[in-house]
Every structure is written in C-alpha cells, then in structure tokens.
Amino acid sequence: MNCVKLLGQGLMARDFDRQVAELQVRIAVLNRYTALGIPVTEPVG
C-alpha cells in the first residue's frame, strides 16, 4: 500500500468508475516495476 501512495496520496478522479480506472493504471505501473526487478535466468551449456 505504501508503494501505491508513492504514486499519489489520493485519487484525482471524482467519479467511481474513473477512480477504478485510475487504480488499475497504478497497479499496472507497479506490476511493470516488479517485472523489471525479477531476474531472467537462462540455462548455460
């Protein structure tokens, strides 16, 4: 939850559907950062 707050303390949108979309975008960004941090291992030989 702390990482979500780093992207902005509160929701900018007032409409509920837009708030949901805003959260989905934030989650997608966090998932992308997580994916970048996972090492890719390949077999050698």
N, CA, C and O atoms as a CHARMM CRD file, in Angstrom:
* protein
*
  180
    1    1 MET  N      0.82600  -1.19000   0.00000 PROA 1      0.00000
    2    1 MET  CA     0.00000   0.00000   0.00000 PROA 1      0.00000
    3    1 MET  C      0.86600   1.24800   0.00000 PROA 1      0.00000
    4    1 MET  O      0.48100   2.27500  -0.55800 PROA 1      0.00000
    5    2 ASN  N      2.02500   1.16200   0.61900 PROA 2      0.00000
    6    2 ASN  CA     2.91900   2.31000   0.64100 PROA 2      0.00000
    7    2 ASN  C      3.37700   2.67500  -0.76300 PROA 2      0.00000
    8    2 ASN  O      3.51200   3.85700  -1.07900 PROA 2      0.00000
    9    3 CYS  N      3.61800   1.68200  -1.60600 PROA 3      0.00000
   10    3 CYS  CA     4.04600   1.95300  -2.98000 PROA 3      0.00000
   11    3 CYS  C      2.94800   2.63700  -3.77700 PROA 3      0.00000
   12    3 CYS  O      3.23300   3.48700  -4.62100 PROA 3      0.00000
   13    4 VAL  N      1.70400   2.27800  -3.52100 PROA 4      0.00000
   14    4 VAL  CA     0.59000   2.92500  -4.22200 PROA 4      0.00000
   15    4 VAL  C      0.52700   4.38300  -3.82100 PROA 4      0.00000
   16    4 VAL  O      0.24900   5.24300  -4.65700 PROA 4      0.00000
   17    5 LYS  N      0.78100   4.68000  -2.55100 PROA 5      0.00000
   18    5 LYS  CA     0.74400   6.06700  -2.08600 PROA 5      0.00000
   19    5 LYS  C      1.86600   6.88700  -2.69000 PROA 5      0.00000
   20    5 LYS  O      1.73300   8.10300  -2.82200 PROA 5      0.00000
   21    6 LEU  N      2.97700   6.24800  -3.06200 PROA 6      0.00000
   22    6 LEU  CA     4.06400   6.97900  -3.68900 PROA 6      0.00000
   23    6 LEU  C      3.65900   7.52800  -5.05500 PROA 6      0.00000
   24    6 LEU  O      4.22200   8.51700  -5.52300 PROA 6      0.00000
   25    7 LEU  N      2.69300   6.89200  -5.68400 PROA 7      0.00000
   26    7 LEU  CA     2.22000   7.35900  -6.98200 PROA 7      0.00000
   27    7 LEU  C      1.20600   8.48600  -6.83900 PROA 7      0.00000
   28    7 LEU  O      0.73100   9.01300  -7.84500 PROA 7      0.00000
   29    8 GLY  N      0.87500   8.85500  -5.64700 PROA 8      0.00000
   30    8 GLY  CA    -0.08500   9.92400  -5.38000 PROA 8      0.00000
   31    8 GLY  C     -0.84800   9.60100  -4.11700 PROA 8      0.00000
   32    8 GLY  O     -1.29700   8.46900  -3.93600 PROA 8      0.00000
   33    9 GLN  N     -1.00000  10.57500  -3.24200 PROA 9      0.00000
   34    9 GLN  CA    -1.63600  10.32300  -1.95400 PROA 9      0.00000
   35    9 GLN  C     -3.10800   9.96200  -2.11100 PROA 9      0.00000
   36    9 GLN  O     -3.58600   9.03000  -1.46500 PROA 9      0.00000
   37   10 GLY  N     -3.82100  10.67600  -2.94900 PROA 10     0.00000
   38   10 GLY  CA    -5.25100  10.42000  -3.09700 PROA 10     0.00000
   39   10 GLY  C     -5.62400  10.22000  -4.55400 PROA 10     0.00000
   40   10 GLY  O     -4.79500  10.36300  -5.45200 PROA 10     0.00000
   41   11 LEU  N     -6.86500   9.89100  -4.76500 PROA 11     0.00000
   42   11 LEU  CA    -7.34600   9.71500  -6.12700 PROA 11     0.00000
   43   11 LEU  C     -7.73300  11.07700  -6.69600 PROA 11     0.00000
   44   11 LEU  O     -8.34200  11.89800  -6.00900 PROA 11     0.00000
   45   12 MET  N     -7.38000  11.30300  -7.93700 PROA 12     0.00000
   46   12 MET  CA    -7.69700  12.57600  -8.57000 PROA 12     0.00000
   47   12 MET  C     -9.13000  12.59100  -9.10000 PROA 12     0.00000
   48   12 MET  O     -9.79500  13.62700  -9.07800 PROA 12     0.00000
   49   13 ALA  N     -9.60100  11.44600  -9.57300 PROA 13     0.00000
   50   13 ALA  CA   -10.92200  11.36500 -10.18600 PROA 13     0.00000
   51   13 ALA  C    -12.00800  11.40400  -9.11500 PROA 13     0.00000
   52   13 ALA  O    -11.81500  10.91600  -8.00100 PROA 13     0.00000
   53   14 ARG  N    -13.13700  11.98300  -9.46100 PROA 14     0.00000
   54   14 ARG  CA   -14.26000  12.05400  -8.52300 PROA 14     0.00000
   55   14 ARG  C    -15.29100  10.95800  -8.78400 PROA 14     0.00000
   56   14 ARG  O    -15.93800  10.47300  -7.85600 PROA 14     0.00000
   57   15 ASP  N    -15.43800  10.57700 -10.03500 PROA 15     0.00000
   58   15 ASP  CA   -16.40700   9.54400 -10.40200 PROA 15     0.00000
   59   15 ASP  C    -15.84400   8.17200 -10.01500 PROA 15     0.00000
   60   15 ASP  O    -14.65000   7.92200 -10.17600 PROA 15     0.00000
   61   16 PHE  N    -16.70400   7.28500  -9.50500 PROA 16     0.00000
   62   16 PHE  CA   -16.25100   5.97900  -9.02900 PROA 16     0.00000
   63   16 PHE  C    -15.60300   5.16500 -10.13900 PROA 16     0.00000
   64   16 PHE  O    -14.55000   4.56400  -9.92700 PROA 16     0.00000
   65   17 ASP  N    -16.21800   5.13600 -11.32700 PROA 17     0.00000
   66   17 ASP  CA   -15.66000   4.35000 -12.43600 PROA 17     0.00000
   67   17 ASP  C    -14.27600   4.86300 -12.82900 PROA 17     0.00000
   68   17 ASP  O    -13.39100   4.07800 -13.16800 PROA 17     0.00000
   69   18 ARG  N    -14.09700   6.16600 -12.78300 PROA 18     0.00000
   70   18 ARG  CA   -12.78300   6.72500 -13.12100 PROA 18     0.00000
   71   18 ARG  C    -11.77400   6.44700 -12.02600 PROA 18     0.00000
   72   18 ARG  O    -10.58800   6.27500 -12.30800 PROA 18     0.00000
   73   19 GLN  N    -12.22700   6.39900 -10.77000 PROA 19     0.00000
   74   19 GLN  CA   -11.32800   6.02200  -9.68100 PROA 19     0.00000
   75   19 GLN  C    -10.83600   4.59000  -9.85700 PROA 19     0.00000
   76   19 GLN  O     -9.66600   4.28900  -9.62300 PROA 19     0.00000
   77   20 VAL  N    -11.74800   3.71100 -10.27400 PROA 20     0.00000
   78   20 VAL  CA   -11.36700   2.31700 -10.52000 PROA 20     0.00000
   79   20 VAL  C    -10.32900   2.24700 -11.62900 PROA 20     0.00000
   80   20 VAL  O     -9.34500   1.51600 -11.51400 PROA 20     0.00000
   81   21 ALA  N    -10.54100   3.00000 -12.70100 PROA 21     0.00000
   82   21 ALA  CA    -9.59400   3.00700 -13.81300 PROA 21     0.00000
   83   21 ALA  C     -8.24200   3.56200 -13.36300 PROA 21     0.00000
   84   21 ALA  O     -7.19300   3.06600 -13.77300 PROA 21     0.00000
   85   22 GLU  N     -8.27500   4.58500 -12.52700 PROA 22     0.00000
   86   22 GLU  CA    -7.03300   5.17600 -12.03500 PROA 22     0.00000
   87   22 GLU  C     -6.25000   4.17200 -11.19300 PROA 22     0.00000
   88   22 GLU  O     -5.02900   4.07800 -11.31900 PROA 22     0.00000
   89   23 LEU  N     -6.93200   3.43400 -10.35000 PROA 23     0.00000
   90   23 LEU  CA    -6.26100   2.41300  -9.54900 PROA 23     0.00000
   91   23 LEU  C     -5.70000   1.29700 -10.42200 PROA 23     0.00000
   92   23 LEU  O     -4.61900   0.77800 -10.14500 PROA 23     0.00000
   93   24 GLN  N     -6.42000   0.92600 -11.46600 PROA 24     0.00000
   94   24 GLN  CA    -5.93500  -0.11900 -12.36300 PROA 24     0.00000
   95   24 GLN  C     -4.65300   0.31800 -13.06700 PROA 24     0.00000
   96   24 GLN  O     -3.74800  -0.48900 -13.27900 PROA 24     0.00000
   97   25 VAL  N     -4.58300   1.59200 -13.42600 PROA 25     0.00000
   98   25 VAL  CA    -3.36200   2.10000 -14.05800 PROA 25     0.00000
   99   25 VAL  C     -2.20900   2.07200 -13.07100 PROA 25     0.00000
  100   25 VAL  O     -1.09600   1.68200 -13.42600 PROA 25     0.00000
  101   26 ARG  N     -2.46700   2.48700 -11.81700 PROA 26     0.00000
  102   26 ARG  CA    -1.41300   2.45600 -10.80200 PROA 26     0.00000
  103   26 ARG  C     -0.92000   1.03400 -10.57200 PROA 26     0.00000
  104   26 ARG  O      0.28400   0.81000 -10.44800 PROA 26     0.00000
  105   27 ILE  N     -1.83000   0.07900 -10.51400 PROA 27     0.00000
  106   27 ILE  CA    -1.45000  -1.31500 -10.30300 PROA 27     0.00000
  107   27 ILE  C     -0.63300  -1.83100 -11.48000 PROA 27     0.00000
  108   27 ILE  O      0.32700  -2.57800 -11.29000 PROA 27     0.00000
  109   28 ALA  N     -1.00800  -1.43700 -12.69900 PROA 28     0.00000
  110   28 ALA  CA    -0.25600  -1.86200 -13.87800 PROA 28     0.00000
  111   28 ALA  C      1.17200  -1.31900 -13.83200 PROA 28     0.00000
  112   28 ALA  O      2.11800  -2.01500 -14.20000 PROA 28     0.00000
  113   29 VAL  N      1.32300  -0.07700 -13.38000 PROA 29     0.00000
  114   29 VAL  CA     2.65900   0.51300 -13.27200 PROA 29     0.00000
  115   29 VAL  C      3.48600  -0.24600 -12.23400 PROA 29     0.00000
  116   29 VAL  O      4.65200  -0.56100 -12.47600 PROA 29     0.00000
  117   30 LEU  N      2.88600  -0.53800 -11.08100 PROA 30     0.00000
  118   30 LEU  CA     3.60500  -1.27600 -10.04500 PROA 30     0.00000
  119   30 LEU  C      3.98900  -2.67500 -10.51400 PROA 30     0.00000
  120   30 LEU  O      5.08500  -3.15100 -10.21900 PROA 30     0.00000
  121   31 ASN  N      3.09000  -3.33400 -11.24400 PROA 31     0.00000
  122   31 ASN  CA     3.39200  -4.67100 -11.76500 PROA 31     0.00000
  123   31 ASN  C      4.54500  -4.61300 -12.75600 PROA 31     0.00000
  124   31 ASN  O      5.36800  -5.52800 -12.80700 PROA 31     0.00000
  125   32 ARG  N      4.61000  -3.54600 -13.54200 PROA 32     0.00000
  126   32 ARG  CA     5.69600  -3.40000 -14.51600 PROA 32     0.00000
  127   32 ARG  C      7.03000  -3.21200 -13.79700 PROA 32     0.00000
  128   32 ARG  O      8.03400  -3.81100 -14.18100 PROA 32     0.00000
  129   33 TYR  N      7.04000  -2.38000 -12.75200 PROA 33     0.00000
  130   33 TYR  CA     8.26000  -2.19600 -11.97700 PROA 33     0.00000
  131   33 TYR  C      8.69100  -3.50100 -11.32000 PROA 33     0.00000
  132   33 TYR  O      9.88200  -3.80700 -11.26500 PROA 33     0.00000
  133   34 THR  N      7.73500  -4.26500 -10.82900 PROA 34     0.00000
  134   34 THR  CA     8.04600  -5.55300 -10.22400 PROA 34     0.00000
  135   34 THR  C      8.64100  -6.49600 -11.25800 PROA 34     0.00000
  136   34 THR  O      9.61400  -7.19600 -10.97900 PROA 34     0.00000
  137   35 ALA  N      8.05200  -6.51500 -12.45800 PROA 35     0.00000
  138   35 ALA  CA     8.55600  -7.38800 -13.52700 PROA 35     0.00000
  139   35 ALA  C      9.97300  -7.00000 -13.92900 PROA 35     0.00000
  140   35 ALA  O     10.77400  -7.86900 -14.27300 PROA 35     0.00000
  141   36 LEU  N     10.29300  -5.71700 -13.89100 PROA 36     0.00000
  142   36 LEU  CA    11.64400  -5.28800 -14.24500 PROA 36     0.00000
  143   36 LEU  C     12.66700  -5.73900 -13.20700 PROA 36     0.00000
  144   36 LEU  O     13.84500  -5.91000 -13.52300 PROA 36     0.00000
  145   37 GLY  N     12.21600  -5.93200 -11.96700 PROA 37     0.00000
  146   37 GLY  CA    13.12900  -6.32200 -10.89900 PROA 37     0.00000
  147   37 GLY  C     13.35600  -7.81800 -10.78800 PROA 37     0.00000
  148   37 GLY  O     14.22600  -8.25100 -10.03300 PROA 37     0.00000
  149   38 ILE  N     12.59300  -8.61700 -11.52200 PROA 38     0.00000
  150   38 ILE  CA    12.73200 -10.07100 -11.44900 PROA 38     0.00000
  151   38 ILE  C     13.80100 -10.50800 -12.44000 PROA 38     0.00000
  152   38 ILE  O     13.68900 -10.21500 -13.63000 PROA 38     0.00000
  153   39 PRO  N     14.83200 -11.20100 -11.97500 PROA 39     0.00000
  154   39 PRO  CA    15.90400 -11.61700 -12.89800 PROA 39     0.00000
  155   39 PRO  C     15.42700 -12.71800 -13.85600 PROA 39     0.00000
  156   39 PRO  O     14.61600 -13.56900 -13.49200 PROA 39     0.00000
  157   40 VAL  N     15.93500 -12.67900 -15.05400 PROA 40     0.00000
  158   40 VAL  CA    15.63100 -13.70200 -16.05300 PROA 40     0.00000
  159   40 VAL  C     16.78800 -14.68100 -16.06600 PROA 40     0.00000
  160   40 VAL  O     17.91900 -14.30300 -16.37300 PROA 40     0.00000
  161   41 THR  N     16.52100 -15.92100 -15.74000 PROA 41     0.00000
  162   41 THR  CA    17.58200 -16.92800 -15.71300 PROA 41     0.00000
  163   41 THR  C     17.50600 -17.77600 -16.96600 PROA 41     0.00000
  164   41 THR  O     16.42700 -18.15300 -17.42400 PROA 41     0.00000
  165   42 GLU  N     18.67900 -18.06700 -17.50800 PROA 42     0.00000
  166   42 GLU  CA    18.75700 -18.90200 -18.70600 PROA 42     0.00000
  167   42 GLU  C     19.76200 -20.00500 -18.44100 PROA 42     0.00000
  168   42 GLU  O     20.79600 -19.77200 -17.81500 PROA 42     0.00000
  169   43 PRO  N     19.46000 -21.21800 -18.91800 PROA 43     0.00000
  170   43 PRO  CA    20.40600 -22.32300 -18.72900 PROA 43     0.00000
  171   43 PRO  C     21.68800 -22.10000 -19.54200 PROA 43     0.00000
  172   43 PRO  O     21.65000 -21.56600 -20.65000 PROA 43     0.00000
  173   44 VAL  N     22.79600 -22.51000 -18.98000 PROA 44     0.00000
  174   44 VAL  CA    24.09900 -22.34800 -19.64400 PROA 44     0.00000
  175   44 VAL  C     24.58400 -23.73300 -20.05800 PROA 44     0.00000
  176   44 VAL  O     24.55600 -24.68700 -19.28100 PROA 44     0.00000
  177   45 GLY  N     25.02500 -23.80600 -21.30400 PROA 45     0.00000
  178   45 GLY  CA    25.62900 -25.06200 -21.72600 PROA 45     0.00000
  179   45 GLY  C     24.84000 -25.81800 -22.64500 PROA 45     0.00000
  180   45 GLY  O     25.25100 -26.89800 -23.07000 PROA 45     0.00000
